[in-house]
């Protein structure tokens, strides 16, 4: 087991879950979301922001934690 990789994975997973939670409860907190909506349009801006700040961190967190349990190091 590589505890550093697992810790980074837990942090990424937590960030993705937090970002998803805030998106549904208080989306005004995301200044970057509003900027992306203005630049790309409401639908595309929301999709880009969701992928970048929710989906990628959640998937990366899961992958890092599994790899850390297997003993793989990020460094």
C-alpha angles and dihedrals in degrees: 000000000000108000095191092057091046090050093050089048092051090050092050092046091048092049091051093048092046091049091050092048093050091047090062099037104037114002092169088077090073109082090175091056092058091047091051091049090053093047102041103020129261099286100039093042092052092047093049092048093047093050095045099042104029115020101039094048092047094049093042091049092053092046093048092049093050091047091047091053088051089053099252116146124215090213 
